[in-house]
Amino acid sequence: MAPAAAAFLEKAPLERYVAPQKPSLVGMTRAELSDALGRVGVAEGQRKMRVQQLWHWIYFRGFTSFEAMTSVSKGLRALLAEHYTLDRPEVVAEQVSVDGTRKWLMRLPGDPDSKLPHEIETVYIPDTERGTLCVSSQVGCTLNCSFCHTGTQRLVRNLTAGEIVGQVLAARDRLGDWPGGTRPTDGVVPTGDRCVTNIVMMGMGEPLYNFEAVRDALLIVSDGDGIGISKRRITLSTSGVVPMIERAGAEIGCMLAISLHAVRDELRNELVPLNRKYPIKELLQACRNYPGASNAKRITFEYVMLKGVNDSIEEAKALVRLLKGIPAKINLIPFNPWPGSHYECSDWEQIEKFSQVVFDAGYASPVRTPRGRDILAACGQLKSASEKLSVRERMALRAMAMTDE
């Protein structure tokens, strides 16, 4: 294992977001849409109605052209097209796993000084009756958790609310998940009315280090007049940015997941270096104070299973003691290998024993089935194409995935 003293806690953004000359309306709050309409001359008394019209076309119908918005006057459509766009991130590559998981590489505007685009990855995990979209909040990641591939890359910048919402829109575009849309015939697609039924902020980045943009984006995604995904079906995962946890509950109101992974500060300091700033005791107190937490709205504690590191029966018992009094479920995650990692996944027999201890204590303890390993789409494997793996690394990862089922 890498020595804890060698790790640093938080990375600083290396580049900046530069707004395009014609901004996209995607990701604007209702108040911001009203201001945008005001800038093109719409009278204040008409803005509320116009905002509702735009909201419907953008978020309920998924339109990408002002010209198609038939309930909006022709003159206003022309004005909007002159000053704004409905752009979302550009999908530049798609990979479909043998298990139906889809991973999209999405391209965003870059810093003009670097002359390079910014890239993120968004993952869609389908089942027969539901589909979960794993959304990114940063280009790169603020943190450097030692078991996470995404944490090995630099932090380029935070995403805007529009770029976060835009991932949802782009995914629904690709899946034909709008009224009258055509669904793909390859891979797995849910049988219900919707392809995207759940959102998890578990992609690239630490969401609570980009709080305002994440908040605004998730409130748009959950708005009943548009995309309308219930807050009970939206989960924000954090490595433990303690001061922002209560705000997330109060201002977003979604489900909360904590990347815990250890029961002792000494070990968590190494696995999740942010623990040195916000140790386990402080983190769990913030969870106890999370607004709305109840048996009907339990906090998920994510625990990656690392062979010989955190998977002993003693640690399972300590985990149960730690979470006493918190309405919780414990999500056990078999470690997803990536080239260069110095950890191994716990043996399946040991995972089952660990799970049984947790279950016997009265906690739900599902073991997350690894999805998308063959396309680097599994938990902890995301890494933007701006930091491409070599052919040898990809071959090594595939070999590990093939032998670890």
N, C-alpha and C positions, 0 to 999 in steps of 0.2 A: 504493500500500500504506500501511496505517496505520503510523506510526512505532512502533518497538519500545518506546521509552521510555514511550509512553502507556499501554501495556498493563500490567495487574497480574497476578500469578502465580496466586493462589488466592483464591477467594471464601469468605466465611464463611456458614454457614447462617443464614437470616433467620427461620426458624420452627422449631418443635420438634414431635417426635412425641409425641402424648398417647395412651396406651393406652386402649382402650375398657373400659367397666366389665366387659363379658363378653369376655375375649380369645379370639381364634381359636387353635385347636390347630395350624393350618397354619403350618409353618415352625419348630415346636419340634423340637429334637433329641430323641433317645430319652431322654436324661437329663432334659431339661425336661418331656417327656411323663410320665415317671415321677413327677417332683415334682408335676405337675398332678394326677395321679391320687391322690397322697398327700394333697393338699389337700382332696379330696372324700371321704377316708376309706378308700381302697383299701389293704388291708394290704400291707406291704412285700413279703411272699413272693408275692403275686399280681401285682405290678406288671409284671414282665418279660413275662409272658404277655399281660397286658392291653395293654401298649405294642405288642407284636407284632400283636395284633388290630387296634388302631387304625391302626397303620402300614399294614396291608393294606387296610383300608377307605378310608383317606384317599388313599394314594399309588398303590395298585395298582388299586383299583376306582373311585376318584374320587368317592366319595359325599359329599354335601353335607348329609346329615341323620343324626343319631345314631339316629333311630328305625329306619332301614333296616339298621342293623348287627346282623344276626340272631344272630351268634355271641357278642354281648355281652349280658349279662343285662339284663332289662327295667329293673330297679332302677338299675343303673349307667348305662344309657342316659338315664334320667330325670335322674339326678344331673349327668351331663355336660351335658345340654341346659340345665339350670338355671344352670350356672356358666360354660359355654364355648360357643363357636360353631365352625363349620367355614368361616367366611367367607373369601373371597378377594376381590381387587379387583373392583369393579363395572365391567362394560363398559358405557359410556354411549354409545359411537358406534363404528361399524365402517365402514371404507372398503375397497373391493376395487378394486385397480388393473386396468387392461386386461391386464396380464401375469400376473394371478392373485395378486399380493402382497396381503396383508391387513394393515391397520393398525387397531389397537384403541386408543381413548382409554379409559383406566382411571381410575376415581375412587377415592381413598383418604380416610380420615379426615383432616381438617385441624386446624390449631391453633385451639382454641376462641376464642382472643383475636382471630384474624383473621376468624372466621365464614365462611371460605372453604374449600372442599374442596381437596385436593391432587390433581394430575392428572399422569399419565405416559402415554407411548406405548409400545406393544409391537408389533413387526412380525413377521409370518409370511411366509417366502419359500419357496414350494413349487416343487419340480421333480417330474419323473415318478416318481423312486424315493426321494426324500428331501425332508424339510421342515425348514427352519432357523428357529428362533425367536430373534429379536433382543430381548434382555431388558434393561430399565433397572435401574440401581442407585441412582439419586438422582432426586429431583424437581428438575429443572434440572441444573446441572453446576458442579463446583468450578472448572473451568478455563475458558479463553476463547480457544481456538485460533481464529485469525483467519479460517480458511476454513470453519468449522463453524457451522451455524445454531443447533444446540443450545447452543453456547458463548456465544451472544449473550444468553441469558436468565440470570436470577439463580439462585443456588443456594437452594432453599427448605429442603430437609432431605435427610438420608440415608433410604433405605428400610430397613425391617426385613427380617430373613430371611424372615418370613412373607409380606411384600409382594413379595419377589423370587420365592420359590417360588410364591406365589399367581398371578403372571403366567403361569407354566407351567400351573398347574391351570386357570386361566380360559381359556387358549388351547385346551387339550385339551377343555374343556367345549364351546367354540364349534365345535370341529372334530369332535366325536363320537369323540374319540380314546381312549375307555375301552372295556373289554370290553363288547360288545353295543351300543356307541354307533352313532349314525346320522351319517354324514358329510354335509357340505353338498353340494348339487348345483351350486352356482355356483362359478366360479373353477376353480383347479387344485388337485387333491388327489393326493398320491402314491399309487401303486398297491400299495405294500407293506402290512405289518401295522400300521404306525404312520404317523400324520401328522407328528408332531414327532419327528424322529430326531436332530437336532443343536441345541445351544444355543450362542449366542454372547452374551457379555456386552459388547455393542457398542451398546446403546441409550443412553438419556439417562444422563449421569453418568460419573464416573471410578471404576471399580470398586475400585481400590486405595486410594481415600480413604474407602471403606466396607468395609474388609477383613473384619472379623469377620462381619458380616451376609452378605456375599457368600460367604465360606468356608462358613458353616453352610448356606446355601441350596444351594450347588452340591454339597455332600456329601449333602444330602437328595435332590437331583435324580439323583445318580449311584448312590444306594443300590440294590443289586440286588433287595431285597425290595419295592421300591416302583416308582417311575417308571423306574429302571434304565437311564438313558442313560449309556453308557460315558464315562469321562473323556477318552478319545481323541476323543470327539465333542462335547466341551465346550471352548470357546475363550474365554479371558479376554483382552480387549484393553485395554491401558493406554497412556497418553500418555508414560509413563516415570517413574513414582513409584519411583525406584531402590531405596530402603530396603525396599520391600515385595515386590519381585519374587522374591527368594529364598524368602521366607515363602510366597508363593503356590505356588511349586513344591513346597515341603516339606509344606505343610498342605492344599493342595487337589489338586495333582498333575494339573491339567488342561493343555490345550494353551495356549500363550502367543502373543499377537499384540502387536506393538509399532507404535504409530502414529509412524512415523519421519518421512517426508515431506520430509526435507532431508538433505544430506550435509555441510553446513557449519554450525557453531554460529551464525554471524551470521544466516543465513537461518532456521534452526530457531528461534532466539530470537524471531523475528517470527511464524512460523507456529504454533509450539507454545511459548508463553512460559514454560512450565514448564522448558524447556531451560536457562533462565538459572540455575535452581536445580540441575538435574541434567543437565549437558552430555552431548553425544553419547558422549565417551570413557567416562564413568562408566556411561552407559546400556548401552553395548555390553559392558562388562566384567560388568555384572550379568546380561546375557544369556548370556555365556560360562559364568557360574557357575550358571545355572538348573538346578535338580535335575531329572535325567531327560532333559535335552535330548540328542538323538541323531539320527542319520539317519532313524530310524524315528519320531522325535518332534521334528520340526523346528519351530523358531520362525518364525512368520510376521511379515514386516516389511511393514506397510502403507504405501503410497506414493501419495498423491493427486496426480494429474497436473494441474499448473497451468501454463497456457500462458505461456511466456516467463519463468517463475519458477524452476521446478525440473526442467524436462524436457529439458535439453540432453543430447547424447551424452556430453559431458565429465562431467556429473553421473551418468549411468548407469555410466560406467567408475569413477568415484569410489565409487559405491554398492557395486559389486562388491569394490573394495579394502577398504572399511570392514568388510564382513561376512566377510572371510576368516577361516576357522577356526571359524565359527559354523554349526552345522547349520541351514540356513535355507531358506525359500522367500520370494519377494518378490511381494506381491500389489499389482498396479498398479490404481489406482482412478480412473477418469475422474471429474473434478470434477463434483459434482451442484450445479447453480446454485440459488440462492435469492435472493429479492428483497432488494436492498441489498448483496449481496456484490460485491466489486470484483475478483474473480478470474474467469477464463474457463477452460473445459476445454481441455486441449491438443488440437491437431488429431490426428485418428486416425492419420494417416501418421506423425506424430512419436511417438505412443504405440507404434506397431509397431516403429519404429526403436529406441526405448529398450528395449522388451521383448526385441528380438533381441540387443542387447548383453548383457543380463542372462542370457538363455538360452545364448548362446555361451560364457559363463563357467561354465556348469554348474549354474545355479540354475533351478528352476522359476519361471516368471514369468507366471502367468495374469493376464489383464486382467479384472477383475471387471465383469460385465455389469450396468449400472445397472438396478435393479428398483424399481418403485413410485414413480418420479419424479412421475407425475401425481397422486399422493395424498400427496406430501411424506413418503414413507416410505423414500427412498433414504439411503445412507450420508451422514451429516452434515446431514440435513434435519430431524431430529426436533425438535419444539418443542411443548410442552404447550399445550392449548387455553386454559389460563389466561393465555397470552400470544398471543391469537389474531391471525392475519394479517388484514389488511383484504381486502375483496373485490378491490381493485385489485392487491394483492400476490399473491393467489392466481392471478388472471388472468395476471399477469406471469410467474409461475413456470410455469404450464401452457404459456404461449407459448414459453418457453425450452426446456421439455422437448420440445415438439413439433418444434422446429427443431434439436434437438441429437442426433437419432438417426442 
